[in-house]
Each structure stands twice: as C-alpha cells, then as structure tokens.
Amino acid sequence: MNFDFSPVWNGWHELAHGTLVTVEVTIGAIILGCIVGLIIGLGRLEPRRRVIYGLCSAYLSVVRGTPLLVQLFIWFFGLPFFGIELPAFFCGVVGMGMYSGAYVSEVVRGAIQSIDRGQMEAARSLGMPYGLAMRTIIVPQAVIRMIPPLGNEFVAVIKNSSLVSLVTIADVMHEGQKIISVSYRSLEVYLAIAVVYFVLTNLTGLALRLAERRLAVGGLVR
C-alpha cells in the first residue's frame, strides 16, 4: 500500500480553515451547553417545585433519549417545514449546545448535591438568603468538583462536532471530504483529520488539568 499525502499538503489551507470552524462551533456549543446545563441542573435541585422540576426532567429525557445527529437534522432540515430557516452554523451550535447542556446539567446537579448540607444550613441560620448562600458558598465549591467531569464532556463535544459537517457546516470534516472527492485519497485525509481531533482533545484535557492543578495548589481542591 502506497501512501500519498500530497492532497493533504495541497489542501492544508482548507483543512486549517475547517479546523478553525470546528473550534468556533465547539466553543459556541460549550458556552451554550454550560448555560443550559446550569439552568437545568439548578431546576432539578428542588423536586418540590413540581412544574420547574418536571419541565427540566422532560428536557433531559427527550434530549438524552435521542441521537445528536437526529437533533441536528431537526434544527436544520425540520424547522423550515414550519417556516423557520436558520443558518447552518447557528443550527450546529444550538443543536450541540442544547445536547451538551443535558449532560452538563447532571454534572452541575451532582456537584452541588455533593456539598455538605450543613454549609447551607449554617448560612441560612445566620440569616443569609438561599440565593446568596448558593452563589457565594455552595456554587463556588461545586465548580471545583465539576472540572473533571466537565473535561470529559468538553472532549465529547469536540469529537461530536464532526457531525455538523452533515448540515453543510464547513468544519474540518467537511473540508476533508471535499479534498477526498477530488483526490480519492480517503485514508490519508482521514488520518490527517484524526490528528486534528487528537490535538484538539488533548490540548483541552491539558488545559483542564492545569486549571485543576492550579486550584489544588491554591488550596481550593481538597
């Protein structure tokens, strides 16, 4: 078997542009996923608020119970049936962000519930409102505990971003497929794409490990 990476070298500019788009989609999805995850996670902390708890639980059931690819297709191909046409990039970011948010919400809920209840009770006994105690005492500690599982979720978002090529977003996978269509060197191109994802996921993991280590040095992680 003879390898020919010349199509990869010749198309490096397209792959670089696709990598930038992949990073943009991923960052947008992660930001949206964290916002949605925080809202849903907090909504599921109090079962006594039945309406909010029920809506958040229903969201989790639907989003986690259907494939990401199907959800992306609904955003991009389904909404036009109702007269709603959105840009492909927007559909990709929102679709992935809403999907990731379902998983982030469980990380948020689990981290907050792992904090000793006595801390909230002590804060309330001192006259501190629930919201203020949550913002200043509970959530800052919970954020530290969220870092490892959030790191896994962020890596998953990077790898799942390859699906946005199917809704015409010019990410690195989409650009690689264009090169394959004219060069017929699929193995070489896919190997190059694999290296791109490998670098992105490992850089993300390294950044999160450094952040966790810095927090540990500062005495915040115990």
NORFENLIN-V379650 format. One line per field, one symbol per residue. ss: DSSP state (@ for helix, = for strand, . for the rest). A space follows every 50 residues. Layout:
ss: ???
This chain:
ss: .....@@@@@.@@@@@@@@@@@@@@@@@@@@@@@@@@@@@@@@......@ @@@@@@@@@@@@@@...@@@@@@@@@@@@@@@.....@@@@@@@@@@@@@ @@@@@@@@@@@@@...@@@@@@@@@....@@@@@@@@@@@@@@@@@@@@@ @@@@@@@@@@@@@@@@@....@@@@@@@@@@@@..@@@@@@@@@@@@@@@ @@@@@@@@@@@@@@@@@.....
